[in-house]
Amino acid sequence: MAAKVRIKDQWKEQRLFEQRSVIGAGIIAALSVLLLARLVTLQVVRHDYYTDLSQGNRVRIEPLPAPRGLILDRNGTVVAENRPAYQLELVREEVPDLGDTLRRLAAINLIPADDLDDARKLVLSHRSFDSVPVRLRLDDEEIATFAVHRFEFPGVDIRTRLARSYPYGALAVHALGYVGAISEQDLGHIDRAAYSGTTLIGKLGVEAAYEKDLHGQNGSREILVNAQGRSVQRQGAFVPNLRTVTPVAGDDLLLAMDLDVQKVAEEALGERRGAVVAIDPGNGDVLALASRPGFDPNTFGRGITRVEYKALLDDIDRPLFDRALRGTYPSGSTIKPAIALAGLVYDVVAPTDHRFCAGVYRLPGSSRMFREGRSGRHGSVGLVDAIARSCDVYFYDLANRLGVDRISAFLGLFGFGGITGIDIGGEKPGLLPSREWKRKAFSRPQDQVWFPGETVNFGIGQGYFLVTPLQLAHYTSMLANHGTSFKPRVVSGVRDPVNGTIRRFTPERGASITATPEQWQIVMAGMEGAMRGRGTAAATAGRNMTYDIAGKTGTAQVFSVGQNEKYNEKMVPERLRDHSWFIAFAPAEAPRIAVAVLVENGGFGSTGAAPIARKVMDAWLLKGGGA
């Protein structure tokens, strides 16, 4: 059977083609209409909106850090200022590879290799569009090095900033503090918007305590940038109308400190470890706050390296440690005026009571001996003479009669065992022992018992009792004021940087102690006696006095000496020798300065600390300070 042959229908195929062409043309037309509508929307309807967006790609908002407030001493001498500096900054969103960029910067010695991890963490802790400093204070050679390699580092640039500078270096560093780069920890408690563009923040002392006053209010400005993020003046014919918000500088701080007195204090300490605190008893102004050794705060302001910081931490003399506020030591005999006043207030002793000092004291019913100090024996002494000549035997007996509870309660009125409330941070409270304290401090029942021998040691400032140099200066100012106290303050006011208006802070009163004028006079007579005749400081601080001084020496043991052993300073390693203390106020009749001096392992208070205190008092009083 023959196969069927299908005849092609050309008319039908043509009609099908025409239908498909019409449908395709319709789709193209519809899409063209949609495209035209979208173009109209973008170019006409939303023209202004997208114009702003496009300009935003070329105009970047750059923060303008506010100048940090100056810090001046009481005479107007600038001790912390701002100087122009160049620093290397990085914008993460403009950097192709953060890790590689940092490594290449280290390869050309613009970032210390040891600090790469810290730099990376710091950049990542900021927003991607923030300009983050990875190196502070570039020198001329480093600026030139970066200029040669600049094209290799998109997103990295050199910025001109104001950097903190301390013209007197290490002088008063523990009081002033320093500024350092904002860390990850700092970002956790600051307002990031307020610190946008700011690279440094106060880390210690006045710089940290008054950060809000010093910081000011940052501004901003719009800058034109090219595709690489570099600043340019114009792009083609486009000349932008750029806006600027002017930053407001931080307030200037006016210190209560006197730079000349501070210099004398630190120079007198020299290379010895120790502290000097001088206070105006009339208002709590801290005239000097010295801790030696110190360090140069400019090192932190320029960006301290890991190696440099480790060297400071490993230094056996602990230059970072603020001995004035944080160092705790036995007070030694400097506490005897307070013990004497307690005896009078509690009516345990009369001014005319005498005791014979044979060089040793034995507790009633005990064979335990407590030896006299340096002099060995004093014979018959009364209260005034016991203070002046620092008779341990007299105060052993007085402490035993007072008892630990009354001693602890009375010394607490002077602020011992707590903080003085000074206006900078870091202060330690020391340790004021009591029966209750010992019960809590020790776990074994046999160690929780307070023994009479511990009270005896307490009476001459030994044993568990620990104080800071600041506490002793505060206590001395209370003695000078006959019981009235003011909270110590390093800053006495602020100055508006725009109009120069000064706002002075009102002195803040603290606790007070009630005693009769006669009781105060007896204690003062003992302290004045220490500076004359057979007094413990007569041959050193009391020599050639042109004004009356009331003072008290103190020698604090670093380690215990057995009953049958004798302390020989020459045979003891230097760091195990006694600490040297001296407290004083002057003029005795109308005090304008109260001083506490500590020399670590300095030996007897009369030879180690007393001459330093005399120089400090001379520096203030002989130039008319406080008059």
C-alpha positions as semicolon CSV with decimal commas, in nm:
position;residue;x (nm);y (nm);z (nm)
1;M;0,000;0,000;0,000
2;A;0,142;0,335;-0,091
3;A;0,257;0,567;0,201
4;K;0,052;0,880;0,280
5;V;0,210;1,211;0,190
6;R;0,138;1,517;0,413
7;I;0,096;1,838;0,219
8;K;0,247;2,148;0,399
9;D;-0,013;2,421;0,487
10;Q;0,181;2,743;0,424
11;W;-0,112;2,975;0,498
12;K;-0,160;2,825;0,842
13;E;0,211;2,863;0,927
14;Q;0,204;3,222;0,809
15;R;-0,096;3,302;1,031
16;L;0,081;3,139;1,329
17;F;0,395;3,344;1,263
18;E;0,195;3,666;1,245
19;Q;0,019;3,588;1,574
20;R;0,350;3,522;1,747
21;S;0,498;3,842;1,604
22;V;0,208;4,044;1,738
23;I;0,241;3,887;2,082
24;G;0,621;3,947;2,084
25;A;0,574;4,307;1,972
26;G;0,317;4,355;2,248
27;I;0,554;4,220;2,511
28;I;0,835;4,442;2,382
29;A;0,605;4,741;2,382
30;A;0,486;4,668;2,737
31;L;0,843;4,631;2,860
32;S;0,940;4,952;2,683
33;V;0,655;5,133;2,855
34;L;0,765;4,993;3,194
35;L;1,126;5,094;3,127
36;L;1,017;5,442;3,021
37;A;0,799;5,472;3,332
38;R;1,092;5,364;3,551
39;L;1,318;5,615;3,382
40;V;1,063;5,890;3,438
41;T;1,038;5,785;3,804
42;L;1,415;5,790;3,852
43;Q;1,496;6,094;3,644
44;V;1,190;6,315;3,705
45;V;0,970;6,205;3,995
46;R;1,254;6,109;4,234
47;H;1,525;6,323;4,085
48;D;1,603;6,515;4,404
49;Y;1,620;6,198;4,614
50;Y;1,867;6,019;4,391
51;T;2,068;6,335;4,339
52;D;2,123;6,347;4,715
53;L;2,222;5,982;4,717
54;S;2,467;6,029;4,433
55;Q;2,626;6,325;4,605
56;G;2,646;6,116;4,921
57;N;2,876;5,881;4,735
58;R;3,108;6,172;4,672
59;V;3,058;6,371;4,991
60;R;3,165;6,207;5,316
61;I;3,099;6,333;5,667
62;E;3,421;6,353;5,865
63;P;3,412;6,409;6,242
64;L;3,604;6,705;6,383
65;P;3,739;6,618;6,730
66;A;3,702;6,892;6,987
67;P;4,027;7,029;7,133
68;R;4,079;6,872;7,474
69;G;4,070;7,115;7,764
70;L;4,399;7,241;7,905
71;I;4,517;7,163;8,258
72;L;4,682;7,444;8,454
73;D;4,830;7,463;8,803
74;R;4,704;7,712;9,059
75;N;4,937;7,982;8,919
76;G;4,823;7,938;8,558
77;T;5,117;7,728;8,438
78;V;5,004;7,487;8,167
79;V;5,085;7,127;8,263
80;A;4,882;6,949;7,992
81;E;4,826;7,096;7,646
82;N;4,747;7,001;7,286
83;R;4,993;7,001;6,997
84;P;4,942;6,921;6,628
85;A;5,049;6,570;6,531
86;Y;5,019;6,335;6,235
87;Q;4,865;5,994;6,279
88;L;4,793;5,699;6,054
89;E;4,422;5,619;6,025
90;L;4,233;5,338;5,852
91;V;3,872;5,312;5,726
92;R;3,781;4,942;5,727
93;E;3,511;4,954;5,456
94;E;3,764;5,102;5,213
95;V;4,035;4,843;5,284
96;P;4,032;4,533;5,058
97;D;4,200;4,303;5,311
98;L;4,246;4,428;5,667
99;G;4,494;4,164;5,780
100;D;4,711;4,201;5,470
101;T;4,704;4,580;5,495
102;L;4,820;4,577;5,857
103;R;5,097;4,327;5,780
104;R;5,224;4,539;5,492
105;L;5,218;4,851;5,713
106;A;5,427;4,660;5,967
107;A;5,666;4,553;5,690
108;I;5,752;4,918;5,622
109;N;5,783;4,987;5,998
110;L;5,474;5,202;6,037
111;I;5,314;4,964;6,288
112;P;5,516;4,761;6,544
113;A;5,492;4,393;6,451
114;D;5,411;4,305;6,813
115;D;5,104;4,529;6,802
116;L;4,937;4,381;6,493
117;D;4,680;4,178;6,686
118;D;4,589;4,476;6,904
119;A;4,557;4,701;6,599
120;R;4,330;4,450;6,424
121;K;4,106;4,414;6,730
122;L;4,086;4,790;6,766
123;V;3,981;4,840;6,402
124;L;3,721;4,562;6,422
125;S;3,574;4,711;6,742
126;H;3,477;5,028;6,551
127;R;3,213;5,077;6,287
128;S;3,324;4,992;5,934
129;F;3,304;5,354;5,819
130;D;3,494;5,498;6,118
131;S;3,843;5,632;6,065
132;V;4,046;5,442;6,326
133;P;4,401;5,542;6,429
134;V;4,646;5,255;6,396
135;R;4,953;5,463;6,473
136;L;4,978;5,787;6,669
137;R;5,233;6,065;6,626
138;L;5,429;5,984;6,311
139;D;5,767;6,149;6,277
140;D;5,896;6,310;5,956
141;E;6,070;5,994;5,837
142;E;5,758;5,782;5,887
143;I;5,543;6,039;5,706
144;A;5,783;6,031;5,412
145;T;5,781;5,649;5,411
146;F;5,402;5,638;5,390
147;A;5,393;5,907;5,120
148;V;5,610;5,686;4,897
149;H;5,385;5,382;4,949
150;R;5,053;5,565;4,976
151;F;4,912;5,426;4,648
152;E;4,951;5,073;4,789
153;F;4,713;5,135;5,080
154;P;4,357;5,230;4,980
155;G;4,154;5,325;5,286
156;V;4,466;5,432;5,481
157;D;4,569;5,793;5,516
158;I;4,757;6,040;5,736
159;R;4,542;6,279;5,939
160;T;4,637;6,590;6,128
161;R;4,509;6,577;6,484
162;L;4,569;6,754;6,814
163;A;4,769;6,525;7,041
164;R;4,802;6,554;7,418
165;S;5,136;6,682;7,538
166;Y;5,281;6,710;7,889
167;P;5,556;6,974;7,879
168;Y;5,698;6,873;8,218
169;G;5,720;6,503;8,138
170;A;5,699;6,280;8,444
171;L;5,635;6,566;8,687
172;A;5,311;6,501;8,881
173;V;5,223;6,216;8,645
174;H;5,030;6,014;8,905
175;A;4,813;6,315;8,986
176;L;4,763;6,436;8,629
177;G;4,736;6,091;8,476
178;Y;4,763;6,052;8,100
179;V;4,559;5,988;7,787
180;G;4,583;5,676;7,573
181;A;4,422;5,525;7,266
182;I;4,056;5,432;7,309
183;S;4,048;5,057;7,376
184;E;3,782;4,791;7,334
185;Q;3,707;4,821;7,707
186;D;3,662;5,198;7,675
187;L;3,415;5,152;7,391
188;G;3,194;4,952;7,624
189;H;3,116;5,249;7,849
190;I;3,140;5,560;7,632
191;D;2,898;5,718;7,385
192;R;3,053;5,620;7,052
193;A;2,882;5,901;6,867
194;A;3,024;6,159;7,108
195;Y;3,372;6,012;7,061
196;S;3,351;5,974;6,683
197;G;3,685;6,087;6,542
198;T;3,838;6,101;6,890
199;T;4,141;5,881;6,930
200;L;4,242;5,940;7,292
201;I;4,071;5,920;7,629
202;G;4,180;5,986;7,988
203;K;4,323;5,678;8,153
204;L;4,440;5,788;8,498
205;G;4,437;6,072;8,748
206;V;4,281;6,406;8,659
207;E;4,265;6,312;8,290
208;A;4,034;6,020;8,370
209;A;3,837;6,169;8,660
210;Y;3,744;6,484;8,465
211;E;3,709;6,323;8,122
212;K;3,360;6,468;8,064
213;D;3,479;6,822;8,133
214;L;3,796;6,790;7,926
215;H;3,647;6,609;7,626
216;G;3,426;6,883;7,481
217;Q;3,174;6,836;7,196
218;N;3,293;6,704;6,862
219;G;3,190;6,870;6,535
220;S;3,184;6,746;6,176
221;R;3,246;6,855;5,819
222;E;3,151;6,734;5,474
223;I;3,441;6,655;5,243
224;L;3,445;6,564;4,872
225;V;3,615;6,232;4,797
226;N;3,707;6,042;4,481
227;A;3,649;5,675;4,402
228;Q;3,947;5,577;4,621
229;G;3,808;5,768;4,917
230;R;4,076;6,038;4,897
231;S;3,981;6,397;4,969
232;V;3,958;6,622;4,660
233;Q;3,862;6,984;4,598
234;R;3,615;6,917;4,314
235;Q;3,502;6,646;4,073
236;G;3,468;6,774;3,719
237;A;3,222;7,059;3,712
238;F;3,069;6,957;4,042
239;V;3,147;7,207;4,319
240;P;2,967;7,099;4,636
241;N;2,820;7,317;4,903
242;L;2,991;7,153;5,200
243;R;2,868;7,208;5,554
244;T;3,074;7,226;5,874
245;V;2,967;7,194;6,238
246;T;3,228;7,363;6,458
247;P;3,349;7,155;6,755
248;V;3,331;7,299;7,108
249;A;3,655;7,272;7,307
250;G;3,655;7,103;7,647
251;D;3,676;7,305;7,968
252;D;4,016;7,397;8,106
253;L;4,090;7,258;8,451
254;L;4,245;7,470;8,724
255;L;4,444;7,260;8,968
256;A;4,485;7,325;9,336
257;M;4,842;7,203;9,295
258;D;5,140;7,434;9,292
259;L;5,391;7,325;9,029
260;D;5,687;7,476;9,218
261;V;5,598;7,288;9,536
262;Q;5,548;6,970;9,331
263;K;5,893;7,011;9,176
264;V;6,055;7,053;9,516
265;A;5,878;6,743;9,649
266;E;5,987;6,523;9,361
267;E;6,341;6,659;9,352
268;A;6,373;6,604;9,728
269;L;6,264;6,241;9,689
270;G;6,516;6,204;9,409
271;E;6,577;5,844;9,306
272;R;6,425;5,706;9,625
273;R;6,093;5,527;9,624
274;G;5,832;5,719;9,815
275;A;5,550;5,972;9,820
276;V;5,478;6,328;9,931
277;V;5,132;6,471;9,986
278;A;5,082;6,836;10,086
279;I;4,736;6,974;10,167
280;D;4,601;7,317;10,256
281;P;4,414;7,248;10,583
282;G;4,181;7,541;10,521
283;N;4,005;7,399;10,217
284;G;4,147;7,057;10,125
285;D;4,350;7,182;9,827
286;V;4,618;6,928;9,736
287;L;4,928;7,144;9,688
288;A;5,153;6,853;9,593
289;L;5,090;6,488;9,517
290;A;5,415;6,311;9,437
291;S;5,492;5,944;9,388
292;R;5,835;5,824;9,290
293;P;5,951;5,676;9,065
294;G;5,724;5,795;8,788
295;F;5,705;5,768;8,410
296;D;5,666;5,995;8,109
297;P;5,296;6,023;8,016
298;N;5,390;6,141;7,666
299;T;5,485;5,780;7,594
300;F;5,120;5,679;7,626
301;G;4,998;5,980;7,430
302;R;5,207;5,888;7,126
303;G;5,109;5,522;7,151
304;I;5,316;5,304;7,382
305;T;5,447;4,981;7,235
306;R;5,402;4,642;7,394
307;V;5,777;4,624;7,467
308;E;5,778;4,965;7,637
309;Y;5,474;4,881;7,847
310;K;5,621;4,547;7,953
311;A;5,938;4,723;8,063
312;L;5,732;4,950;8,291
313;L;5,540;4,654;8,432
314;D;5,855;4,451;8,497
315;D;6,046;4,736;8,662
316;I;6,116;4,630;9,021
317;D;6,057;4,988;9,142
318;R;5,701;4,986;8,998
319;P;5,690;5,330;8,834
320;L;5,324;5,282;8,734
321;F;5,223;5,233;9,099
322;D;5,080;5,541;9,269
323;R;5,228;5,519;9,617
324;A;5,050;5,834;9,735
325;L;4,699;5,695;9,685
326;R;4,746;5,319;9,661
327;G;5,053;5,239;9,869
328;T;4,957;5,095;10,209
329;Y;5,214;5,089;10,492
330;P;5,228;5,068;10,872
331;S;5,201;5,424;11,001
332;G;5,472;5,390;11,265
333;S;5,481;5,658;11,532
334;T;5,299;5,918;11,319
335;I;4,978;5,783;11,473
336;K;5,083;5,865;11,830
337;P;4,923;6,214;11,836
338;A;4,585;6,050;11,761
339;I;4,642;5,783;12,029
340;A;4,731;6,058;12,276
341;L;4,416;6,253;12,188
342;A;4,208;5,936;12,226
343;G;4,356;5,886;12,573
344;L;4,253;6,240;12,667
345;V;3,905;6,222;12,512
346;Y;3,827;5,887;12,677
347;D;3,977;6,014;13,004
348;V;4,226;5,728;13,016
349;V;4,527;5,952;13,071
350;A;4,589;6,293;13,226
351;P;4,845;6,540;13,087
352;T;5,036;6,523;13,413
353;D;5,058;6,144;13,420
354;H;5,415;6,023;13,395
355;R;5,554;5,681;13,321
356;F;5,906;5,558;13,362
357;C;6,057;5,430;13,040
358;A;6,329;5,175;13,104
359;G;6,347;5,070;12,739
360;V;6,106;4,774;12,757
361;Y;5,738;4,718;12,831
362;R;5,573;4,404;12,962
363;L;5,203;4,339;12,949
364;P;5,057;4,274;13,295
365;G;5,066;3,901;13,363
366;S;5,288;3,832;13,060
367;S;5,658;3,779;13,006
368;R;5,638;3,913;12,650
369;M;5,867;4,214;12,609
370;F;5,800;4,511;12,381
371;R;6,113;4,712;12,320
372;E;6,160;5,085;12,297
373;G;6,261;5,229;11,961
374;R;6,583;5,396;11,860
375;S;6,662;5,585;12,182
376;G;6,653;5,279;12,409
377;R;6,511;5,452;12,718
378;H;6,361;5,789;12,812
379;G;6,329;5,781;13,190
380;S;6,023;5,954;13,336
381;V;5,801;6,104;13,064
382;G;5,466;6,279;13,050
383;L;5,223;6,288;12,759
384;V;5,369;6,595;12,587
385;D;5,724;6,466;12,619
386;A;5,616;6,118;12,507
387;I;5,486;6,265;12,179
388;A;5,787;6,490;12,128
389;R;6,042;6,215;12,197
390;S;5,824;5,937;12,052
391;C;5,839;5,713;12,359
392;D;5,711;5,369;12,259
393;V;5,686;5,242;12,618
394;Y;5,447;5,525;12,711
395;F;5,221;5,447;12,413
396;Y;5,242;5,071;12,467
397;D;5,087;5,128;12,808
398;L;4,835;5,389;12,683
399;A;4,718;5,159;12,401
400;N;4,672;4,871;12,645
401;R;4,458;5,089;12,870
402;L;4,251;5,223;12,579
403;G;4,189;4,881;12,424
404;V;4,153;4,795;12,058
405;D;3,784;4,884;12,033
406;R;3,828;5,244;12,140
407;I;4,147;5,289;11,938
408;S;3,983;5,155;11,624
409;A;3,669;5,365;11,670
410;F;3,865;5,684;11,735
411;L;4,103;5,641;11,442
412;G;3,802;5,579;11,221
413;L;3,696;5,939;11,293
414;F;4,016;6,053;11,119
415;G;3,916;5,859;10,810
416;F;4,148;5,562;10,852
417;G;4,008;5,239;10,712
418;G;3,816;5,430;10,442
419;I;3,886;5,659;10,151
420;T;3,934;6,032;10,194
421;G;3,711;6,110;9,896
422;I;3,980;6,278;9,685
423;D;3,850;6,379;9,342
424;I;4,070;6,142;9,140
425;G;4,032;5,765;9,125
426;G;4,245;5,478;9,248
427;E;4,252;5,553;9,620
428;K;4,285;5,259;9,858
429;P;4,127;5,257;10,206
430;G;4,419;5,105;10,395
431;L;4,333;4,878;10,686
432;L;4,188;4,970;11,025
433;P;4,192;4,656;11,240
434;S;3,937;4,568;11,506
435;R;3,805;4,257;11,678
436;E;3,525;4,233;11,423
437;W;3,765;4,274;11,132
438;K;3,987;3,994;11,259
439;R;3,694;3,757;11,300
440;K;3,606;3,810;10,935
441;A;3,961;3,820;10,798
442;F;4,078;3,480;10,924
443;S;3,921;3,140;10,869
444;R;4,077;2,941;11,154
445;P;3,910;3,003;11,495
446;Q;4,245;3,032;11,673
447;D;4,348;3,311;11,435
448;Q;4,026;3,507;11,492
449;V;4,109;3,594;11,852
450;W;4,239;3,947;11,918
451;F;4,536;3,934;12,154
452;P;4,648;4,208;12,397
453;G;4,991;4,217;12,233
454;E;4,829;4,319;11,907
455;T;4,671;4,618;12,080
456;V;5,012;4,720;12,212
457;N;5,160;4,714;11,862
458;F;4,856;4,900;11,729
459;G;4,935;5,185;11,970
460;I;5,262;5,265;11,794
461;G;5,132;5,216;11,439
462;Q;5,254;4,862;11,378
463;G;5,080;4,530;11,329
464;Y;4,778;4,507;11,105
465;F;4,720;4,883;11,082
466;L;4,794;5,015;10,731
467;V;4,762;5,367;10,591
468;T;4,829;5,550;10,265
469;P;5,037;5,871;10,242
470;L;4,720;6,055;10,137
471;Q;4,539;5,935;10,449
472;L;4,824;6,053;10,671
473;A;4,826;6,395;10,504
474;H;4,448;6,419;10,551
475;Y;4,486;6,314;10,914
476;T;4,760;6,575;10,962
477;S;4,534;6,846;10,821
478;M;4,266;6,742;11,072
479;L;4,518;6,776;11,352
480;A;4,609;7,120;11,219
481;N;4,238;7,218;11,210
482;H;4,164;7,077;11,557
483;G;3,933;6,813;11,417
484;T;3,776;6,986;11,115
485;S;3,833;6,821;10,778
486;F;3,783;6,892;10,409
487;K;3,781;6,637;10,132
488;P;4,112;6,657;9,946
489;R;4,083;6,794;9,592
490;V;4,332;6,813;9,310
491;V;4,110;7,032;9,090
492;S;3,976;7,359;9,232
493;G;3,779;7,491;8,935
494;V;3,709;7,498;8,561
495;R;3,750;7,769;8,299
496;D;3,534;7,818;7,993
497;P;3,773;7,815;7,693
498;V;3,554;8,056;7,494
499;N;3,489;8,345;7,731
500;G;3,741;8,267;8,004
501;T;3,477;8,250;8,279
502;I;3,609;8,065;8,585
503;R;3,389;7,854;8,809
504;R;3,547;7,771;9,143
505;F;3,444;7,458;9,334
506;T;3,325;7,497;9,691
507;P;3,539;7,309;9,944
508;E;3,353;7,005;10,073
509;R;3,361;6,941;10,445
510;G;3,422;6,594;10,578
511;A;3,399;6,429;10,919
512;S;3,500;6,612;11,235
513;I;3,636;6,518;11,576
514;T;3,522;6,672;11,901
515;A;3,776;6,746;12,175
516;T;3,829;7,035;12,411
517;P;4,069;7,319;12,320
518;E;4,289;7,213;12,611
519;Q;4,311;6,856;12,480
520;W;4,404;6,975;12,133
521;Q;4,664;7,209;12,277
522;I;4,835;6,927;12,467
523;V;4,873;6,722;12,150
524;M;4,993;7,026;11,954
525;A;5,249;7,100;12,224
526;G;5,386;6,748;12,185
527;M;5,412;6,783;11,806
528;E;5,580;7,124;11,836
529;G;5,817;6,972;12,091
530;A;5,923;6,714;11,832
531;M;6,081;7,000;11,637
532;R;6,279;7,145;11,928
533;G;6,525;7,048;12,196
534;R;6,531;6,671;12,238
535;G;6,246;6,619;11,990
536;T;6,288;6,349;11,725
537;A;6,299;6,593;11,431
538;A;6,480;6,884;11,597
539;A;6,816;6,815;11,434
540;T;6,676;6,776;11,082
541;A;6,344;6,940;10,992
542;G;6,353;7,167;11,295
543;R;6,689;7,328;11,223
544;N;6,693;7,706;11,160
545;M;6,314;7,736;11,155
546;T;6,178;8,077;11,047
547;Y;5,823;7,966;11,132
548;D;5,685;7,726;11,392
549;I;5,630;7,367;11,284
550;A;5,430;7,092;11,454
551;G;5,547;6,752;11,338
552;K;5,587;6,384;11,416
553;T;5,836;6,130;11,288
554;G;5,758;5,766;11,220
555;T;5,959;5,454;11,149
556;A;5,763;5,153;11,022
557;Q;5,906;4,804;11,035
558;V;5,897;4,600;10,717
559;F;5,956;4,269;10,896
560;S;5,930;4,153;11,257
561;V;6,234;4,129;11,482
562;G;6,244;3,856;11,747
563;Q;6,252;3,940;12,118
564;N;6,614;3,835;12,152
565;E;6,724;3,993;11,825
566;K;6,842;4,344;11,755
567;Y;6,766;4,537;11,439
568;N;7,084;4,638;11,255
569;E;7,008;4,850;10,951
570;K;7,350;4,795;10,795
571;M;7,303;4,419;10,797
572;V;6,953;4,425;10,645
573;P;6,896;4,423;10,265
574;E;6,788;4,765;10,139
575;R;6,432;4,661;10,051
576;L;6,379;4,513;10,399
577;R;6,482;4,826;10,587
578;D;6,228;5,033;10,780
579;H;6,004;5,279;10,601
580;S;6,060;5,644;10,690
581;W;5,761;5,868;10,775
582;F;5,718;6,231;10,870
583;I;5,403;6,439;10,913
584;A;5,389;6,810;10,990
585;F;5,183;7,125;10,959
586;A;5,292;7,488;10,966
587;P;5,283;7,757;11,083
588;A;5,179;7,582;11,402
589;E;4,965;7,872;11,524
590;A;4,780;7,926;11,192
591;P;4,843;7,626;10,963
592;R;4,856;7,682;10,587
593;I;5,010;7,350;10,487
594;A;4,994;6,991;10,614
595;V;5,248;6,743;10,480
596;A;5,299;6,366;10,489
597;V;5,619;6,216;10,354
598;L;5,701;5,849;10,301
599;V;6,039;5,714;10,196
600;E;6,025;5,342;10,133
601;N;6,305;5,161;10,318
602;G;6,438;5,505;10,411
603;G;6,525;5,423;10,772
604;F;6,441;5,656;11,059
605;G;6,175;5,919;10,996
606;S;6,391;6,199;11,129
607;T;6,668;6,140;10,875
608;G;6,481;5,999;10,575
609;A;6,148;6,180;10,548
610;A;6,170;6,489;10,772
611;P;6,421;6,689;10,560
612;I;6,197;6,637;10,254
613;A;5,893;6,772;10,437
614;R;6,090;7,078;10,548
615;K;6,184;7,159;10,186
616;V;5,822;7,128;10,078
617;M;5,698;7,355;10,358
618;D;5,968;7,611;10,280
619;A;5,872;7,608;9,913
620;W;5,512;7,696;10,000
621;L;5,540;7,920;10,303
622;L;5,851;8,123;10,222
623;K;5,703;8,237;9,891
624;G;5,384;8,342;10,069
625;G;5,168;8,047;9,967
626;G;4,820;8,047;10,117
627;A;4,877;8,383;10,287
